[in-house]
């Protein structure tokens, strides 16, 4: 399957509110189809809680750890189609 054409600003502007109502499973499917804005929604949802968790463990390096976790998550989502539970 080929990823969609690059999302235009207008498409992202209108997709944002629609993506906020989507369940996580749907966002994962959209990420796997190549929609970057779906991954941005995942980061929007879970960035702050993950950052707080990381800060409790590593303190000042929390931002780096959080960014690394999301980078690895994106690579994993793009590399396989395994069901996420």
KEKE-173374 format. One record per atom (N, C-alpha, C, O, CB): residue in one letter; x, y, z; atom name. Coordinates in nm, 3 decimals, m for minus. Glycine has a CB too. Layout:
BEGIN
{doro A; {X; Y; Z}; CA}
...
! end
This chain:
BEGIN
{doro X; {0.084; m0.118; 0.000}; N}
{doro X; {0.000; 0.000; 0.000}; CA}
{doro X; {0.089; 0.124; 0.000}; C}
{doro X; {0.187; 0.131; 0.074}; O}
{doro X; {m0.096; 0.000; 0.122}; CB}
{doro X; {0.054; 0.219; m0.081}; N}
{doro X; {0.133; 0.342; m0.091}; CA}
{doro X; {0.074; 0.448; 0.002}; C}
{doro X; {m0.048; 0.458; 0.015}; O}
{doro X; {0.137; 0.395; m0.236}; CB}
{doro X; {0.160; 0.526; 0.067}; N}
{doro X; {0.109; 0.632; 0.153}; CA}
{doro X; {0.035; 0.736; 0.070}; C}
{doro X; {0.059; 0.750; m0.050}; O}
{doro X; {0.223; 0.698; 0.232}; CB}
{doro X; {m0.055; 0.810; 0.135}; N}
{doro X; {m0.130; 0.912; 0.063}; CA}
{doro X; {m0.037; 1.025; 0.021}; C}
{doro X; {0.073; 1.037; 0.074}; O}
{doro X; {m0.245; 0.967; 0.150}; CB}
{doro X; {m0.082; 1.107; m0.074}; N}
{doro X; {m0.001; 1.224; m0.108}; CA}
{doro X; {0.019; 1.308; 0.017}; C}
{doro X; {m0.059; 1.301; 0.112}; O}
{doro X; {m0.069; 1.309; m0.222}; CB}
{doro X; {0.123; 1.386; 0.017}; N}
{doro X; {0.152; 1.471; 0.134}; CA}
{doro X; {0.027; 1.548; 0.173}; C}
{doro X; {m0.043; 1.605; 0.089}; O}
{doro X; {0.269; 1.569; 0.104}; CB}
{doro X; {0.001; 1.547; 0.300}; N}
{doro X; {m0.117; 1.618; 0.350}; CA}
{doro X; {m0.093; 1.769; 0.339}; C}
{doro X; {0.008; 1.820; 0.386}; O}
{doro X; {m0.147; 1.577; 0.497}; CB}
{doro X; {m0.185; 1.836; 0.278}; N}
{doro X; {m0.174; 1.981; 0.266}; CA}
{doro X; {m0.210; 2.045; 0.399}; C}
{doro X; {m0.268; 1.981; 0.487}; O}
{doro X; {m0.265; 2.034; 0.154}; CB}
{doro X; {m0.175; 2.170; 0.413}; N}
{doro X; {m0.210; 2.242; 0.536}; CA}
{doro X; {m0.360; 2.240; 0.557}; C}
{doro X; {m0.408; 2.218; 0.668}; O}
{doro X; {m0.158; 2.387; 0.530}; CB}
{doro X; {m0.436; 2.264; 0.449}; N}
{doro X; {m0.582; 2.269; 0.460}; CA}
{doro X; {m0.637; 2.134; 0.506}; C}
{doro X; {m0.724; 2.128; 0.593}; O}
{doro X; {m0.646; 2.308; 0.325}; CB}
{doro X; {m0.584; 2.026; 0.448}; N}
{doro X; {m0.631; 1.893; 0.487}; CA}
{doro X; {m0.600; 1.867; 0.634}; C}
{doro X; {m0.684; 1.814; 0.707}; O}
{doro X; {m0.567; 1.784; 0.399}; CB}
{doro X; {m0.481; 1.905; 0.677}; N}
{doro X; {m0.444; 1.885; 0.817}; CA}
{doro X; {m0.529; 1.971; 0.909}; C}
{doro X; {m0.567; 1.928; 1.018}; O}
{doro X; {m0.296; 1.917; 0.838}; CB}
{doro X; {m0.560; 2.091; 0.864}; N}
{doro X; {m0.641; 2.182; 0.944}; CA}
{doro X; {m0.779; 2.121; 0.969}; C}
{doro X; {m0.832; 2.128; 1.080}; O}
{doro X; {m0.655; 2.319; 0.874}; CB}
{doro X; {m0.837; 2.062; 0.865}; N}
{doro X; {m0.970; 2.004; 0.878}; CA}
{doro X; {m0.968; 1.865; 0.941}; C}
{doro X; {m1.063; 1.826; 1.007}; O}
{doro X; {m1.037; 1.998; 0.743}; CB}
{doro X; {m0.859; 1.790; 0.920}; N}
{doro X; {m0.849; 1.657; 0.979}; CA}
{doro X; {m0.830; 1.662; 1.129}; C}
{doro X; {m0.878; 1.575; 1.201}; O}
{doro X; {m0.736; 1.580; 0.914}; CB}
{doro X; {m0.760; 1.764; 1.178}; N}
{doro X; {m0.729; 1.773; 1.321}; CA}
{doro X; {m0.849; 1.751; 1.410}; C}
{doro X; {m0.846; 1.660; 1.494}; O}
{doro X; {m0.671; 1.905; 1.351}; CB}
{doro X; {m0.956; 1.832; 1.396}; N}
{doro X; {m1.073; 1.812; 1.482}; CA}
{doro X; {m1.138; 1.675; 1.462}; C}
{doro X; {m1.186; 1.615; 1.559}; O}
{doro X; {m1.175; 1.920; 1.455}; CB}
{doro X; {m1.140; 1.626; 1.339}; N}
{doro X; {m1.200; 1.494; 1.313}; CA}
{doro X; {m1.118; 1.384; 1.379}; C}
{doro X; {m1.174; 1.286; 1.429}; O}
{doro X; {m1.211; 1.469; 1.162}; CB}
{doro X; {m0.987; 1.398; 1.380}; N}
{doro X; {m0.902; 1.296; 1.440}; CA}
{doro X; {m0.917; 1.291; 1.591}; C}
{doro X; {m0.898; 1.185; 1.651}; O}
{doro X; {m0.756; 1.321; 1.404}; CB}
{doro X; {m0.950; 1.402; 1.652}; N}
{doro X; {m0.963; 1.405; 1.798}; CA}
{doro X; {m1.073; 1.312; 1.849}; C}
{doro X; {m1.070; 1.268; 1.964}; O}
{doro X; {m0.990; 1.547; 1.846}; CB}
{doro X; {m1.170; 1.282; 1.764}; N}
{doro X; {m1.280; 1.195; 1.806}; CA}
{doro X; {m1.256; 1.048; 1.772}; C}
{doro X; {m1.339; 0.963; 1.805}; O}
{doro X; {m1.409; 1.242; 1.742}; CB}
{doro X; {m1.145; 1.019; 1.708}; N}
{doro X; {m1.116; 0.881; 1.665}; CA}
{doro X; {m1.054; 0.800; 1.778}; C}
{doro X; {m0.974; 0.852; 1.856}; O}
{doro X; {m1.023; 0.881; 1.543}; CB}
{doro X; {m1.091; 0.673; 1.787}; N}
{doro X; {m1.026; 0.587; 1.888}; CA}
{doro X; {m0.881; 0.560; 1.848}; C}
{doro X; {m0.844; 0.575; 1.732}; O}
{doro X; {m1.104; 0.453; 1.905}; CB}
{doro X; {m0.803; 0.520; 1.945}; N}
{doro X; {m0.661; 0.493; 1.921}; CA}
{doro X; {m0.639; 0.393; 1.809}; C}
{doro X; {m0.549; 0.411; 1.727}; O}
{doro X; {m0.595; 0.442; 2.049}; CB}
{doro X; {m0.719; 0.287; 1.804}; N}
{doro X; {m0.703; 0.185; 1.700}; CA}
{doro X; {m0.716; 0.245; 1.561}; C}
{doro X; {m0.642; 0.208; 1.470}; O}
{doro X; {m0.805; 0.074; 1.719}; CB}
{doro X; {m0.810; 0.336; 1.544}; N}
{doro X; {m0.828; 0.400; 1.413}; CA}
{doro X; {m0.708; 0.488; 1.380}; C}
{doro X; {m0.663; 0.491; 1.266}; O}
{doro X; {m0.958; 0.484; 1.411}; CB}
{doro X; {m0.656; 0.560; 1.480}; N}
{doro X; {m0.539; 0.643; 1.457}; CA}
{doro X; {m0.420; 0.558; 1.413}; C}
{doro X; {m0.345; 0.597; 1.324}; O}
{doro X; {m0.504; 0.723; 1.584}; CB}
{doro X; {m0.404; 0.443; 1.475}; N}
{doro X; {m0.294; 0.353; 1.437}; CA}
{doro X; {m0.311; 0.309; 1.291}; C}
{doro X; {m0.214; 0.306; 1.216}; O}
{doro X; {m0.290; 0.228; 1.531}; CB}
{doro X; {m0.433; 0.276; 1.253}; N}
{doro X; {m0.459; 0.236; 1.113}; CA}
{doro X; {m0.423; 0.350; 1.018}; C}
{doro X; {m0.362; 0.327; 0.914}; O}
{doro X; {m0.607; 0.196; 1.094}; CB}
{doro X; {m0.461; 0.471; 1.054}; N}
{doro X; {m0.431; 0.586; 0.968}; CA}
{doro X; {m0.282; 0.613; 0.959}; C}
{doro X; {m0.231; 0.648; 0.852}; O}
{doro X; {m0.503; 0.710; 1.020}; CB}
{doro X; {m0.211; 0.596; 1.070}; N}
{doro X; {m0.065; 0.613; 1.068}; CA}
{doro X; {m0.005; 0.513; 0.972}; C}
{doro X; {0.084; 0.547; 0.893}; O}
{doro X; {m0.004; 0.596; 1.210}; CB}
{doro X; {m0.052; 0.390; 0.978}; N}
{doro X; {0.001; 0.285; 0.891}; CA}
{doro X; {m0.032; 0.310; 0.744}; C}
{doro X; {0.036; 0.260; 0.655}; O}
{doro X; {m0.055; 0.149; 0.933}; CB}
{doro X; {m0.137; 0.388; 0.719}; N}
{doro X; {m0.172; 0.425; 0.582}; CA}
{doro X; {m0.094; 0.548; 0.536}; C}
{doro X; {m0.105; 0.589; 0.420}; O}
{doro X; {m0.323; 0.452; 0.571}; CB}
{doro X; {m0.015; 0.607; 0.626}; N}
{doro X; {0.071; 0.718; 0.588}; CA}
{doro X; {0.024; 0.856; 0.630}; C}
{doro X; {0.083; 0.956; 0.589}; O}
{doro X; {0.088; 0.717; 0.445}; CB}
{doro X; {m0.080; 0.864; 0.710}; N}
{doro X; {m0.130; 0.995; 0.753}; CA}
{doro X; {m0.053; 1.045; 0.875}; C}
{doro X; {m0.073; 0.997; 0.987}; O}
{doro X; {m0.282; 0.988; 0.785}; CB}
{doro X; {0.035; 1.141; 0.851}; N}
{doro X; {0.117; 1.196; 0.960}; CA}
{doro X; {0.032; 1.264; 1.065}; C}
{doro X; {0.065; 1.260; 1.184}; O}
{doro X; {0.219; 1.295; 0.905}; CB}
{doro X; {m0.076; 1.327; 1.024}; N}
{doro X; {m0.160; 1.398; 1.120}; CA}
{doro X; {m0.221; 1.303; 1.223}; C}
{doro X; {m0.251; 1.346; 1.335}; O}
{doro X; {m0.270; 1.474; 1.047}; CB}
{doro X; {m0.240; 1.176; 1.188}; N}
{doro X; {m0.291; 1.080; 1.285}; CA}
{doro X; {m0.187; 1.055; 1.395}; C}
{doro X; {m0.221; 1.042; 1.512}; O}
{doro X; {m0.329; 0.946; 1.215}; CB}
{doro X; {m0.060; 1.049; 1.356}; N}
{doro X; {0.044; 1.032; 1.458}; CA}
{doro X; {0.056; 1.159; 1.543}; C}
{doro X; {0.080; 1.150; 1.663}; O}
{doro X; {0.180; 0.999; 1.391}; CB}
{doro X; {0.040; 1.274; 1.481}; N}
{doro X; {0.041; 1.399; 1.557}; CA}
{doro X; {m0.068; 1.398; 1.664}; C}
{doro X; {m0.049; 1.451; 1.773}; O}
{doro X; {0.023; 1.520; 1.464}; CB}
{doro X; {m0.182; 1.339; 1.632}; N}
{doro X; {m0.291; 1.329; 1.731}; CA}
{doro X; {m0.253; 1.235; 1.844}; C}
{doro X; {m0.285; 1.262; 1.959}; O}
{doro X; {m0.421; 1.282; 1.664}; CB}
{doro X; {m0.186; 1.126; 1.812}; N}
{doro X; {m0.139; 1.035; 1.917}; CA}
{doro X; {m0.042; 1.109; 2.010}; C}
{doro X; {m0.051; 1.095; 2.132}; O}
{doro X; {m0.069; 0.909; 1.855}; CB}
{doro X; {0.049; 1.185; 1.953}; N}
{doro X; {0.144; 1.262; 2.033}; CA}
{doro X; {0.069; 1.366; 2.117}; C}
{doro X; {0.103; 1.388; 2.233}; O}
{doro X; {0.250; 1.331; 1.942}; CB}
{doro X; {m0.031; 1.431; 2.059}; N}
{doro X; {m0.109; 1.531; 2.133}; CA}
{doro X; {m0.177; 1.466; 2.253}; C}
{doro X; {m0.180; 1.524; 2.362}; O}
{doro X; {m0.213; 1.597; 2.041}; CB}
{doro X; {m0.231; 1.348; 2.233}; N}
{doro X; {m0.302; 1.278; 2.342}; CA}
{doro X; {m0.210; 1.230; 2.452}; C}
{doro X; {m0.242; 1.244; 2.571}; O}
{doro X; {m0.378; 1.160; 2.286}; CB}
{doro X; {m0.098; 1.174; 2.414}; N}
{doro X; {m0.016; 1.104; 2.511}; CA}
{doro X; {0.117; 1.170; 2.544}; C}
{doro X; {0.191; 1.120; 2.629}; O}
{doro X; {0.011; 0.968; 2.463}; CB}
{doro X; {0.148; 1.281; 2.479}; N}
{doro X; {0.275; 1.348; 2.504}; CA}
{doro X; {0.292; 1.397; 2.646}; C}
{doro X; {0.394; 1.371; 2.710}; O}
{doro X; {0.290; 1.463; 2.411}; CB}
{doro X; {0.192; 1.466; 2.697}; N}
{doro X; {0.202; 1.521; 2.833}; CA}
{doro X; {0.209; 1.411; 2.939}; C}
{doro X; {0.296; 1.416; 3.025}; O}
{doro X; {0.083; 1.613; 2.862}; CB}
{doro X; {0.120; 1.310; 2.935}; N}
{doro X; {0.132; 1.204; 3.037}; CA}
{doro X; {0.264; 1.128; 3.028}; C}
{doro X; {0.323; 1.095; 3.131}; O}
{doro X; {0.016; 1.106; 3.023}; CB}
{doro X; {0.309; 1.100; 2.907}; N}
{doro X; {0.437; 1.030; 2.893}; CA}
{doro X; {0.551; 1.118; 2.943}; C}
{doro X; {0.645; 1.069; 3.006}; O}
{doro X; {0.460; 0.991; 2.745}; CB}
{doro X; {0.544; 1.247; 2.915}; N}
{doro X; {0.646; 1.340; 2.963}; CA}
{doro X; {0.651; 1.346; 3.115}; C}
{doro X; {0.759; 1.350; 3.174}; O}
{doro X; {0.621; 1.478; 2.907}; CB}
{doro X; {0.534; 1.348; 3.179}; N}
{doro X; {0.530; 1.350; 3.326}; CA}
{doro X; {0.589; 1.222; 3.384}; C}
{doro X; {0.664; 1.225; 3.482}; O}
{doro X; {0.385; 1.369; 3.375}; CB}
{doro X; {0.555; 1.110; 3.322}; N}
{doro X; {0.608; 0.981; 3.368}; CA}
{doro X; {0.760; 0.979; 3.354}; C}
{doro X; {0.831; 0.939; 3.447}; O}
{doro X; {0.544; 0.865; 3.288}; CB}
{doro X; {0.809; 1.021; 3.239}; N}
{doro X; {0.954; 1.023; 3.215}; CA}
{doro X; {1.023; 1.118; 3.313}; C}
{doro X; {1.131; 1.087; 3.365}; O}
{doro X; {0.985; 1.064; 3.070}; CB}
{doro X; {0.963; 1.235; 3.338}; N}
{doro X; {1.022; 1.332; 3.429}; CA}
{doro X; {1.034; 1.276; 3.570}; C}
{doro X; {1.130; 1.305; 3.641}; O}
{doro X; {0.938; 1.461; 3.431}; CB}
{doro X; {0.936; 1.195; 3.610}; N}
{doro X; {0.941; 1.134; 3.743}; CA}
{doro X; {1.057; 1.036; 3.755}; C}
{doro X; {1.109; 1.013; 3.864}; O}
{doro X; {0.808; 1.062; 3.774}; CB}
{doro X; {1.097; 0.978; 3.642}; N}
{doro X; {1.203; 0.878; 3.645}; CA}
{doro X; {1.341; 0.939; 3.616}; C}
{doro X; {1.437; 0.910; 3.687}; O}
{doro X; {1.174; 0.768; 3.545}; CB}
{doro X; {1.350; 1.024; 3.513}; N}
{doro X; {1.481; 1.073; 3.469}; CA}
{doro X; {1.502; 1.222; 3.488}; C}
{doro X; {1.610; 1.273; 3.459}; O}
{doro X; {1.501; 1.040; 3.325}; CB}
{doro X; {1.403; 1.292; 3.537}; N}
{doro X; {1.419; 1.435; 3.561}; CA}
{doro X; {1.437; 1.517; 3.435}; C}
{doro X; {1.351; 1.514; 3.346}; O}
{doro X; {1.536; 1.459; 3.650}; CB}
{doro X; {1.548; 1.589; 3.424}; N}
{doro X; {1.572; 1.685; 3.318}; CA}
{doro X; {1.582; 1.628; 3.178}; C}
{doro X; {1.572; 1.703; 3.081}; O}
{doro X; {1.694; 1.758; 3.347}; CB}
{doro X; {1.603; 1.499; 3.164}; N}
{doro X; {1.615; 1.438; 3.031}; CA}
{doro X; {1.480; 1.390; 2.978}; C}
{doro X; {1.475; 1.323; 2.875}; O}
{doro X; {1.712; 1.322; 3.035}; CB}
{doro X; {1.373; 1.424; 3.046}; N}
{doro X; {1.241; 1.372; 3.010}; CA}
{doro X; {1.201; 1.405; 2.866}; C}
{doro X; {1.144; 1.321; 2.797}; O}
{doro X; {1.136; 1.427; 3.105}; CB}
{doro X; {1.230; 1.524; 2.820}; N}
{doro X; {1.193; 1.562; 2.684}; CA}
{doro X; {1.262; 1.475; 2.581}; C}
{doro X; {1.200; 1.431; 2.484}; O}
{doro X; {1.226; 1.709; 2.659}; CB}
{doro X; {1.391; 1.449; 2.601}; N}
{doro X; {1.465; 1.362; 2.509}; CA}
{doro X; {1.409; 1.220; 2.510}; C}
{doro X; {1.393; 1.158; 2.406}; O}
{doro X; {1.615; 1.359; 2.546}; CB}
{doro X; {1.380; 1.171; 2.628}; N}
{doro X; {1.328; 1.035; 2.643}; CA}
{doro X; {1.192; 1.024; 2.576}; C}
{doro X; {1.164; 0.926; 2.507}; O}
{doro X; {1.318; 0.995; 2.792}; CB}
{doro X; {1.107; 1.123; 2.596}; N}
{doro X; {0.973; 1.123; 2.537}; CA}
{doro X; {0.982; 1.128; 2.385}; C}
{doro X; {0.913; 1.052; 2.316}; O}
{doro X; {0.889; 1.242; 2.589}; CB}
{doro X; {1.066; 1.214; 2.334}; N}
{doro X; {1.083; 1.224; 2.189}; CA}
{doro X; {1.135; 1.092; 2.131}; C}
{doro X; {1.089; 1.048; 2.026}; O}
{doro X; {1.179; 1.340; 2.154}; CB}
{doro X; {1.228; 1.031; 2.198}; N}
{doro X; {1.282; 0.903; 2.153}; CA}
{doro X; {1.174; 0.795; 2.153}; C}
{doro X; {1.166; 0.714; 2.061}; O}
{doro X; {1.400; 0.861; 2.241}; CB}
{doro X; {1.092; 0.794; 2.256}; N}
{doro X; {0.984; 0.695; 2.264}; CA}
{doro X; {0.886; 0.711; 2.148}; C}
{doro X; {0.844; 0.612; 2.088}; O}
{doro X; {0.910; 0.708; 2.398}; CB}
{doro X; {0.850; 0.834; 2.117}; N}
{doro X; {0.758; 0.857; 2.006}; CA}
{doro X; {0.823; 0.824; 1.872}; C}
{doro X; {0.757; 0.773; 1.782}; O}
{doro X; {0.709; 1.002; 2.005}; CB}
{doro X; {0.950; 0.852; 1.857}; N}
{doro X; {1.021; 0.817; 1.733}; CA}
{doro X; {1.021; 0.666; 1.711}; C}
{doro X; {0.996; 0.618; 1.601}; O}
{doro X; {1.165; 0.870; 1.736}; CB}
{doro X; {1.049; 0.592; 1.818}; N}
{doro X; {1.049; 0.447; 1.809}; CA}
{doro X; {0.909; 0.393; 1.782}; C}
{doro X; {0.892; 0.297; 1.708}; O}
{doro X; {1.106; 0.385; 1.937}; CB}
{doro X; {0.809; 0.455; 1.844}; N}
{doro X; {0.671; 0.412; 1.821}; CA}
{doro X; {0.632; 0.431; 1.675}; C}
{doro X; {0.569; 0.344; 1.616}; O}
{doro X; {0.574; 0.489; 1.913}; CB}
{doro X; {0.668; 0.544; 1.617}; N}
{doro X; {0.636; 0.571; 1.476}; CA}
{doro X; {0.704; 0.469; 1.385}; C}
{doro X; {0.642; 0.417; 1.293}; O}
{doro X; {0.677; 0.714; 1.437}; CB}
{doro X; {0.830; 0.442; 1.410}; N}
{doro X; {0.902; 0.341; 1.330}; CA}
{doro X; {0.836; 0.205; 1.343}; C}
{doro X; {0.821; 0.133; 1.243}; O}
{doro X; {1.049; 0.333; 1.373}; CB}
{doro X; {0.797; 0.168; 1.463}; N}
{doro X; {0.733; 0.038; 1.484}; CA}
{doro X; {0.598; 0.031; 1.412}; C}
{doro X; {0.565; m0.072; 1.352}; O}
{doro X; {0.714; 0.012; 1.634}; CB}
{doro X; {0.521; 0.137; 1.418}; N}
{doro X; {0.391; 0.138; 1.351}; CA}
{doro X; {0.407; 0.126; 1.200}; C}
{doro X; {0.326; 0.061; 1.133}; O}
{doro X; {0.314; 0.266; 1.386}; CB}
{doro X; {0.509; 0.189; 1.147}; N}
{doro X; {0.530; 0.185; 1.003}; CA}
{doro X; {0.591; 0.053; 0.956}; C}
{doro X; {0.579; 0.018; 0.839}; O}
{doro X; {0.620; 0.300; 0.961}; CB}
{doro X; {0.657; m0.020; 1.046}; N}
{doro X; {0.732; m0.138; 1.003}; CA}
{doro X; {0.653; m0.269; 1.008}; C}
{doro X; {0.693; m0.366; 0.945}; O}
{doro X; {0.853; m0.151; 1.087}; CB}
{doro X; {0.542; m0.272; 1.081}; N}
{doro X; {0.466; m0.398; 1.083}; CA}
{doro X; {0.318; m0.370; 1.103}; C}
{doro X; {0.276; m0.261; 1.139}; O}
{doro X; {0.518; m0.491; 1.194}; CB}
{doro X; {0.242; m0.474; 1.077}; N}
{doro X; {0.095; m0.463; 1.084}; CA}
{doro X; {0.037; m0.540; 1.202}; C}
{doro X; {m0.083; m0.569; 1.205}; O}
{doro X; {0.033; m0.513; 0.954}; CB}
{doro X; {0.121; m0.574; 1.299}; N}
{doro X; {0.072; m0.650; 1.414}; CA}
{doro X; {m0.038; m0.573; 1.486}; C}
{doro X; {m0.036; m0.450; 1.495}; O}
{doro X; {0.188; m0.682; 1.512}; CB}
{doro X; {m0.132; m0.649; 1.536}; N}
{doro X; {m0.242; m0.593; 1.615}; CA}
{doro X; {m0.186; m0.537; 1.745}; C}
{doro X; {m0.102; m0.599; 1.810}; O}
{doro X; {m0.350; m0.702; 1.644}; CB}
{doro X; {m0.233; m0.418; 1.781}; N}
{doro X; {m0.191; m0.357; 1.908}; CA}
{doro X; {m0.304; m0.375; 2.007}; C}
{doro X; {m0.418; m0.340; 1.979}; O}
{doro X; {m0.155; m0.205; 1.891}; CB}
{doro X; {m0.272; m0.430; 2.123}; N}
{doro X; {m0.375; m0.457; 2.224}; CA}
{doro X; {m0.366; m0.360; 2.336}; C}
{doro X; {m0.444; m0.366; 2.430}; O}
{doro X; {m0.364; m0.598; 2.277}; CB}
! end
